[in-house]
Amino acid sequence: MRPAVVLASGYAVIDERRLNKHTLAPSLIALVSALAAAAACGGTSVTTVSGTTADGGTDDGSAACDPAPCATDDAGAGAGFDTPTICTSGKNWSRGDLGSASMHPGRACITCHDQSIQAPSFTIAGTVFPTAHEPDDCNGASGTTSGAQIVITDANGKVTKIAVNSVGSFYSQGSFALPFRAKVVVGTRERAMFASQKTGDCNACHTETGDNSAPGRIVLP
């Protein structure tokens, strides 16, 4: 069953027969439990979603899905966005569409997932990078090293913290009241979106060159 709110359609197609259920299941169990506890309380609630870490490889870049149009996004450029195209990590995904939490960093996750009935549905998903113009399938900024989190505040004031995994990717299957606000937090530093958002397919706008007014990738603060 799909979650109550699906914000957009997604990117990398996963073959369920090869999907690592042991990787996803603990995160889903933790998420459901946290949402149930939050629903029993009034006021602002905080849900923490633990991302799954995994090692990346090097990629042939063969997967291709057309992302759905995303809402106009005025994610702040600010300092650090006038940079060249570079794969800072020097590592790339190389396992095609083999199901993994590390697959296809930088690609519009939700677009491809929604094109396959076998793929898990996400309401928010994307990738954080160290610089603004990193190519698709390049491993992003490791959340396991930096402690980076994505913090979502929905229209009802519910705050959800989503862990960033070892290749910079993050994802959630939770329900969020629209529109929501988003920011990347590392310790006491943060980089926030300028505007409220109605789509959770972050990489559909935060491409290598930027689309729909996004300045480029989601970047560490």
C-alpha positions as CSV (number, residue, x, y, z in Angstrom):
1,M,0.0,0.0,0.0
2,R,1.3,3.4,-0.9
3,P,1.6,6.1,1.8
4,A,-1.3,8.6,2.4
5,V,0.6,11.4,0.7
6,V,2.8,10.9,-2.4
7,L,4.4,14.3,-3.3
8,A,5.8,13.5,-6.7
9,S,6.8,10.7,-9.0
10,G,10.4,9.2,-8.8
11,Y,13.7,7.9,-10.5
12,A,15.7,4.7,-10.1
13,V,13.8,1.5,-10.9
14,I,14.3,-1.3,-8.5
15,D,13.8,-5.0,-9.2
16,E,11.9,-6.3,-6.2
17,R,13.5,-9.7,-6.6
18,R,16.9,-8.1,-6.0
19,L,15.8,-5.6,-3.4
20,N,17.5,-5.9,0.0
21,K,14.5,-6.2,2.3
22,H,16.7,-6.4,5.3
23,T,18.1,-3.0,4.5
24,L,14.8,-1.2,4.2
25,A,12.7,-3.0,6.8
26,P,14.4,-1.6,10.0
27,S,13.9,2.0,8.7
28,L,10.3,1.4,7.8
29,I,9.6,-0.1,11.3
30,A,11.2,2.8,13.0
31,L,9.3,5.3,10.9
32,V,5.9,3.7,11.5
33,S,6.5,3.5,15.2
34,A,7.6,7.1,15.4
35,L,4.6,8.4,13.3
36,A,2.2,6.5,15.5
37,A,3.7,8.0,18.6
38,A,3.5,11.5,17.1
39,A,-0.1,11.1,16.1
40,A,-1.1,10.5,19.7
41,C,0.3,13.9,20.8
42,G,-0.9,17.4,20.0
43,G,1.1,20.4,18.8
44,T,4.4,20.2,17.0
45,S,5.9,16.7,16.7
46,V,9.4,15.6,15.8
47,T,10.0,12.3,13.9
48,T,13.5,11.0,13.3
49,V,14.1,8.8,10.3
50,S,17.3,6.7,10.3
51,G,18.7,6.5,6.8
52,T,20.5,3.3,5.6
53,T,24.1,3.5,4.8
54,A,25.8,1.4,2.2
55,D,28.9,1.5,0.1
56,G,28.8,2.8,-3.5
57,G,30.8,1.8,-6.6
58,T,31.4,3.0,-10.1
59,D,28.6,3.3,-12.7
60,D,27.9,2.8,-16.3
61,G,25.1,5.5,-16.1
62,S,22.7,3.4,-18.1
63,A,19.5,4.0,-16.1
64,A,17.3,6.7,-17.6
65,C,13.9,7.9,-16.4
66,D,12.2,11.2,-17.3
67,P,11.5,13.2,-14.1
68,A,8.1,14.8,-13.7
69,P,8.0,18.6,-13.7
70,C,8.8,20.0,-10.2
71,A,7.3,23.0,-8.6
72,T,9.2,26.3,-9.0
73,D,12.0,26.2,-6.5
74,D,13.9,29.2,-5.3
75,A,16.4,27.2,-3.2
76,G,19.0,29.7,-2.1
77,A,22.2,29.9,-4.2
78,G,24.3,32.1,-2.0
79,A,28.0,31.6,-1.6
80,G,29.6,28.4,-3.0
81,F,27.4,27.9,-6.1
82,D,29.7,29.4,-8.7
83,T,31.8,26.2,-9.0
84,P,32.8,23.9,-11.8
85,T,31.3,20.5,-12.6
86,I,33.2,17.9,-10.6
87,C,32.7,14.6,-8.8
88,T,34.3,15.5,-5.5
89,S,34.2,12.0,-4.1
90,G,35.8,10.4,-7.2
91,K,33.4,7.5,-6.8
92,N,30.4,6.6,-8.9
93,W,27.5,4.1,-8.7
94,S,28.2,1.1,-11.1
95,R,25.6,-1.5,-10.3
96,G,22.8,-0.4,-12.7
97,D,19.3,-0.8,-11.2
98,L,20.3,-3.3,-8.5
99,G,18.3,-2.3,-5.5
100,S,20.4,-0.4,-2.9
101,A,20.2,2.6,-0.6
102,S,23.3,3.8,-2.5
103,M,21.9,3.5,-6.0
104,H,22.0,6.4,-8.5
105,P,22.9,9.4,-6.3
106,G,21.8,12.6,-7.9
107,R,19.0,11.2,-10.0
108,A,15.3,12.0,-9.4
109,C,14.5,9.0,-7.1
110,I,10.8,9.4,-6.8
111,T,10.2,9.7,-10.6
112,C,11.7,6.3,-11.4
113,H,10.3,4.6,-8.3
114,D,6.7,5.7,-9.3
115,Q,7.2,4.2,-12.7
116,S,7.6,0.7,-11.2
117,I,5.0,-1.1,-9.1
118,Q,7.9,-3.1,-7.7
119,A,9.9,-0.2,-6.3
120,P,9.3,1.2,-2.8
121,S,7.3,4.5,-2.7
122,F,9.0,7.6,-1.2
123,T,7.4,10.9,-0.3
124,I,10.7,12.8,0.0
125,A,14.1,11.7,-1.5
126,G,17.2,13.3,-2.8
127,T,21.0,13.6,-2.5
128,V,23.3,16.1,-0.7
129,F,26.6,17.0,-2.4
130,P,29.7,18.8,-1.2
131,T,29.6,21.2,-4.2
132,A,26.8,22.6,-6.4
133,H,27.4,21.0,-9.8
134,E,28.2,17.3,-9.3
135,P,27.2,14.8,-12.1
136,D,24.5,12.1,-11.7
137,D,25.7,8.8,-10.2
138,C,28.6,10.5,-8.4
139,N,28.6,9.6,-4.7
140,G,27.6,12.7,-2.7
141,A,28.5,14.0,0.8
142,S,28.6,11.2,3.4
143,G,26.1,11.7,6.1
144,T,27.8,9.0,8.2
145,T,31.0,11.2,8.3
146,S,29.4,14.7,8.5
147,G,26.3,13.9,10.5
148,A,24.2,15.7,8.0
149,Q,20.4,15.6,8.3
150,I,17.5,16.8,6.3
151,V,14.9,18.6,8.5
152,I,11.4,18.8,7.1
153,T,8.7,21.1,8.7
154,D,5.3,20.4,7.2
155,A,2.3,22.7,7.1
156,N,1.0,21.4,10.4
157,G,4.3,22.1,12.2
158,K,5.4,18.5,12.3
159,V,9.2,18.3,12.2
160,T,10.9,15.2,10.6
161,K,14.6,14.6,10.6
162,I,15.9,12.3,7.9
163,A,19.4,10.9,8.0
164,V,21.8,11.3,5.1
165,N,23.5,8.0,4.2
166,S,27.1,7.2,3.1
167,V,26.6,8.4,-0.5
168,G,24.7,11.5,0.4
169,S,21.2,10.2,-0.3
170,F,18.1,10.5,1.9
171,Y,14.6,9.3,1.7
172,S,11.3,9.0,3.7
173,Q,8.0,7.2,3.3
174,G,6.3,9.4,5.8
175,S,3.2,11.6,5.2
176,F,3.7,15.4,5.2
177,A,1.1,18.1,5.1
178,L,1.7,20.5,2.2
179,P,3.5,22.8,1.7
180,F,6.6,21.9,3.7
181,R,9.9,23.7,4.4
182,A,13.2,21.9,4.1
183,K,16.8,22.5,5.2
184,V,20.1,20.6,5.5
185,V,21.6,20.7,9.0
186,V,25.2,19.7,10.0
187,G,25.8,20.5,13.7
188,T,25.1,24.2,14.2
189,R,25.2,25.0,10.5
190,E,22.2,24.9,8.2
191,R,21.2,25.7,4.6
192,A,17.5,26.3,4.2
193,M,15.1,26.5,1.2
194,F,13.8,30.0,0.5
195,A,10.3,28.9,-0.3
196,S,7.8,26.2,0.9
197,Q,7.7,23.2,-1.3
198,K,4.9,21.0,-2.7
199,T,7.1,18.2,-4.2
200,G,9.5,15.9,-2.4
201,D,11.4,14.7,-5.5
202,C,14.3,16.9,-4.6
203,N,16.7,15.8,-7.4
204,A,14.2,16.5,-10.1
205,C,15.0,20.2,-9.5
206,H,18.4,20.0,-7.8
207,T,20.1,18.6,-10.9
208,E,23.8,19.1,-11.9
209,T,22.9,22.4,-13.6
210,G,19.7,23.2,-11.7
211,D,16.1,23.2,-12.9
212,N,13.0,25.3,-12.2
213,S,15.1,28.1,-10.5
214,A,17.2,25.7,-8.3
215,P,20.8,26.8,-8.5
216,G,22.2,23.3,-8.7
217,R,22.6,20.5,-6.2
218,I,21.5,20.3,-2.6
219,V,24.8,21.4,-0.9
220,L,26.1,21.0,2.6
221,P,26.0,24.1,4.7
